[in-house]
Amino acid sequence: MLRVRQGSARNFAASTEARAMSPDEMSNTSMATDEIPVGEISAHDAPPLIVFVIHSSDEFEASLISDLLWSHGIQGIEESELPDGRILLRSSFGLAREETECILRDLLSEHSASTWRIDEVETSVIDTWKQFARPIRITPELVVTPAWCPVDERTDSETRIRIDPGNTFGLGDHPTTRGSLLLLSRLGVGKSILDVGCGSGILGITALVLGANHARGVDINPASVPVSQHNARLNGVESKWHVSLETLDSVDEGFDIVFANILAPTLIELSANLRRLTHTGTLVISGVLAGHFDHVLSALSPMHVVDRVEIEGWAAVALRI
């Protein structure tokens, strides 16, 4: 299975296969995007992606290692069981080989049942998913279109959002993103938006296109800054979109809608700030599994559920105080 954060992440499986992968199966990898303008480097010129593979003969130890990787900012982990019963974990820190090796030595020093290796994956292979990407219809009136796809004629009532996720999460096809956008269409956009773990900026940018006055995005992935700024320009809302790597502690204003498309443990960790920043508005969480998020709701109390959407086993939930 592929465990995902704010939804999706690049799938580091069998990386030499050119198969129809969605971008929300692909992993978020950080890069020096402040030095490389979005869209100005081809996959053939980019250096190989450093991927690590961990094998563990102990299922409990594999679970502990997986949790350690999430805590170090990993955006996606492929987990599978091998025929011999061992657990395989595959992912990437988005770092150079030497840095990756240093982190793994430190993380796995006390886990004797596990071994690891480093693979190099050509980015030209990783990006093969793009040829299979198609527009995603969220509602009859709202369509998210990959920025590189041809644009067909649209009706007067149709709104199209153009997105290039680059090395971030958020093209629009993952259930968590679709659920969030569906709730946005039901709730109305409000005037001010905060997107926590904004990735490509798709949620905040869509709200702006639909009429919000301003939107702010925060993420731990440095690539989110230039990628989301590029997407804001693609959609003509660059002057209203503000993105940074700030922590929520440094954000001191309230918002009409706060999006948090992130996994349950992080939602719980950030719960106090999410309540504070939502103020009298609406919080939309969507990185939780349907039927398995009561512990998140408890952490967000006294907020209560006002609407929810379930898509393919994932839930998007709107809450208010």
C-alpha positions in Angstrom: 0.0 0.0 0.0 1.0 3.6 -0.4 0.6 5.7 2.7 0.2 9.4 1.9 0.3 12.7 3.6 -1.7 15.8 2.6 -2.7 13.4 0.4 -0.7 12.1 -2.1 2.8 11.6 -2.7 4.9 10.4 -5.5 5.0 6.6 -5.7 8.5 5.3 -5.6 7.6 1.8 -6.6 9.1 0.0 -9.6 10.4 3.2 -10.8 11.5 2.0 -14.2 7.9 1.3 -15.3 6.2 3.8 -17.5 2.7 3.3 -16.2 -0.4 5.5 -15.7 0.4 7.0 -12.3 -1.6 9.9 -10.9 0.4 12.8 -9.6 -1.2 12.2 -6.2 0.6 8.8 -6.1 3.8 10.6 -6.6 6.1 11.8 -3.8 6.9 15.3 -2.7 10.6 15.9 -3.0 12.2 19.2 -2.1 14.7 20.9 -4.3 16.4 24.3 -4.7 13.4 25.8 -6.5 14.5 29.3 -5.6 17.4 28.8 -7.9 15.5 26.9 -10.7 12.4 28.7 -12.2 9.4 26.5 -12.5 9.2 24.9 -15.9 12.7 25.9 -17.0 14.5 22.6 -16.4 13.7 19.5 -18.4 13.5 16.1 -16.8 16.5 15.0 -18.9 18.7 17.7 -17.5 17.7 17.1 -13.8 19.9 15.0 -11.6 18.6 11.5 -10.6 16.3 11.4 -7.6 17.9 9.6 -4.6 15.4 6.9 -3.4 16.0 4.7 -0.4 14.6 1.2 0.2 14.3 -0.3 3.7 13.7 -4.0 4.3 12.5 -5.1 7.7 11.9 -8.7 9.0 9.8 -7.3 11.9 6.4 -5.8 11.2 6.3 -3.8 14.4 9.8 -2.4 13.8 8.8 -1.5 10.2 5.9 0.5 11.7 8.2 2.3 14.0 10.6 3.2 11.2 7.7 4.4 9.1 6.6 6.7 11.9 10.2 8.0 12.2 10.3 8.8 8.5 7.0 10.7 8.6 8.4 12.7 11.5 11.4 13.7 9.4 9.2 15.3 6.7 8.7 12.4 4.3 5.7 13.2 2.2 4.9 9.6 1.0 6.0 6.1 1.8 5.3 3.0 -0.3 4.8 0.0 1.9 4.5 -3.6 0.7 5.0 -7.1 1.9 7.5 -9.3 0.1 6.9 -13.0 -0.6 9.4 -13.9 2.2 7.3 -11.9 4.7 9.6 -8.9 5.0 8.2 -5.4 4.9 9.5 -3.1 2.2 9.5 0.7 2.7 10.5 3.0 -0.2 10.6 6.8 -0.3 12.9 9.8 -0.7 14.0 12.8 1.4 14.6 14.7 -1.8 18.3 15.1 -0.7 21.7 14.1 -2.1 23.1 10.6 -1.6 25.4 11.6 1.2 22.8 13.4 3.2 20.3 10.6 2.7 22.8 8.0 3.9 23.6 10.1 7.0 20.0 10.4 8.0 19.3 6.6 7.4 22.3 5.6 9.5 21.1 7.7 12.3 17.5 6.6 12.1 18.2 2.9 11.8 21.1 2.6 14.2 18.9 0.9 16.8 16.8 -1.2 14.5 18.7 -4.4 13.9 15.9 -6.2 12.0 16.2 -3.7 9.1 18.6 -3.1 6.3 18.6 -0.4 3.6 20.0 0.6 0.3 20.1 3.6 -2.0 18.7 3.7 -5.6 18.9 6.4 -8.2 15.8 7.1 -10.3 15.9 9.2 -13.4 13.5 12.1 -13.2 12.5 11.5 -16.8 11.0 8.2 -15.7 9.3 9.7 -12.7 7.6 12.3 -14.8 6.0 9.8 -17.2 2.7 10.1 -15.3 2.2 13.5 -16.9 1.3 12.0 -20.3 -1.6 10.2 -18.6 -2.9 13.2 -16.6 -6.4 14.5 -17.5 -8.7 17.3 -16.3 -10.6 16.4 -13.1 -14.2 17.6 -12.8 -14.9 18.4 -9.2 -18.5 19.7 -9.8 -20.5 20.4 -13.0 -19.1 24.0 -12.8 -15.5 23.4 -11.5 -12.7 21.6 -13.4 -9.1 21.3 -12.4 -6.8 21.0 -15.5 -3.1 20.0 -15.6 -1.3 23.1 -16.8 0.4 21.2 -19.7 -2.8 19.7 -21.1 -4.6 21.3 -24.0 -7.6 23.4 -23.0 -10.9 22.6 -24.6 -13.7 25.1 -25.0 -15.6 25.7 -21.9 -19.1 26.9 -21.1 -19.8 30.3 -19.6 -20.8 28.6 -16.3 -17.6 26.6 -16.0 -14.6 27.6 -13.9 -11.2 26.0 -14.8 -8.2 25.9 -12.5 -4.8 25.3 -14.1 -2.3 23.5 -11.9 1.2 22.2 -12.3 2.2 20.5 -9.0 5.9 20.4 -9.8 7.6 18.7 -6.8 4.7 19.3 -4.5 1.4 17.6 -3.7 -1.9 18.8 -5.2 -3.0 18.3 -8.8 -6.6 17.7 -7.8 -7.2 14.0 -8.4 -6.5 12.6 -4.9 -9.7 12.0 -2.9 -8.5 14.4 -0.1 -8.1 17.3 -2.5 -11.4 16.5 -4.4 -13.2 16.3 -1.1 -11.9 19.6 0.1 -12.9 21.3 -3.2 -16.4 19.8 -2.9 -16.8 21.2 0.5 -15.5 24.6 -0.7 -18.2 24.6 -3.4 -20.9 23.9 -0.7 -19.6 26.3 2.0 -18.9 29.3 -0.2 -15.4 30.8 -0.4 -15.5 33.5 2.3 -13.1 36.4 2.1 -10.0 35.0 3.7 -8.4 31.6 3.3 -5.6 29.7 5.0 -4.2 26.6 3.4 -2.1 24.6 5.9 0.3 22.2 4.0 -0.6 24.0 0.8 1.6 22.1 -1.6 0.8 23.3 -5.1 -1.6 25.9 -3.7 -4.6 24.3 -5.4 -7.1 24.8 -2.5 -6.2 28.5 -1.8 -5.9 29.4 -5.4 -9.2 27.8 -6.3 -10.9 29.8 -3.5 -9.3 33.0 -4.9 -10.5 32.2 -8.5 -14.0 31.6 -7.0 -14.0 35.0 -5.3 -12.0 35.1 -2.1 -10.2 38.3 -1.3 -6.9 36.9 -0.2 -5.4 33.5 0.6 -2.3 32.5 2.6 -0.5 29.2 2.3 2.1 27.5 4.5 4.1 24.4 4.0 7.3 22.7 5.2 8.3 21.8 1.7 10.5 24.6 0.2 9.3 23.7 -3.3 5.7 24.8 -2.4 6.7 28.5 -2.4 7.8 28.9 -6.1 5.4 26.2 -7.3 2.3 27.7 -5.8 3.4 31.2 -6.8 3.6 29.9 -10.4 0.2 28.4 -10.2 -1.3 31.6 -8.8 0.1 33.4 -11.8 -1.3 30.8 -14.2 -4.8 31.5 -12.7 -4.4 35.3 -12.5 -4.5 35.6 -8.7 -0.8 36.1 -7.9 -1.5 39.5 -6.1 -3.9 37.8 -3.7 -1.8 34.7 -2.9 0.9 34.8 -0.2 2.9 31.7 0.7 5.7 30.9 3.1 7.5 28.3 5.2 6.3 29.9 8.5 5.0 27.8 11.3 1.4 28.2 12.4 2.6 29.8 15.7 3.7 32.8 13.7 0.3 33.3 12.0 -1.8 35.6 14.1 -4.9 36.4 12.1 -8.2 34.6 11.8 -9.6 33.2 8.6 -13.0 32.5 7.1 -11.9 29.1 5.9 -8.8 27.1 7.0 -7.9 24.1 4.9 -5.7 21.4 6.5 -5.2 18.5 4.1 -2.7 16.6 6.2 -2.5 13.3 8.1 -4.3 12.7 11.4 -1.2 12.8 13.7 -0.3 16.2 12.3 -3.8 17.5 12.6 -3.8 16.5 16.3 -0.4 18.2 16.8 -1.7 21.4 15.2 -5.2 21.3 16.7 -4.8 24.2 19.1 -3.5 26.5 16.3 -6.2 25.2 13.9 -8.9 26.2 16.3 -7.3 29.6 17.0 -6.9 30.5 13.3 -10.3 29.3 12.3 -11.8 31.8 14.8 -15.5 32.1 13.8 -14.9 30.5 10.4 -14.8 27.0 9.1 -12.0 24.4 9.3 -11.8 21.8 6.6 -9.7 18.7 7.4 -9.2 16.1 4.7 -6.2 13.9 5.4 -8.2 11.4 7.4 -9.6 8.0 6.7 -13.4 7.6 6.6 -14.7 6.2 9.9 -11.3 6.5 11.6 -11.0 10.1 12.7 -12.8 10.4 16.0 -9.5 11.0 17.8 -8.9 14.0 15.5 -12.4 15.4 16.3 -11.6 15.0 20.0 -8.4 17.0 19.6 -10.3 19.7 17.8 -13.2 19.9 20.4 -15.3 22.0 20.9 -15.4 22.3 17.1 -18.2 20.2 15.7 -18.9 18.7 12.3 -21.2 20.7 9.9 -20.6 18.8 6.7 -18.5 15.9 5.3 -17.6 14.2 2.1 -16.3 10.6 1.7 -14.4 9.6 -1.5 -12.6 6.3 -2.0 -12.1 5.7 1.7 -10.9 9.2 2.6 -13.0 11.8 4.4 -13.1 15.6 4.1 -14.8 17.2 7.1 -16.0 20.7 7.8 -16.0 21.9 11.4 -17.1 25.1 13.2 -17.1 26.2 16.8 
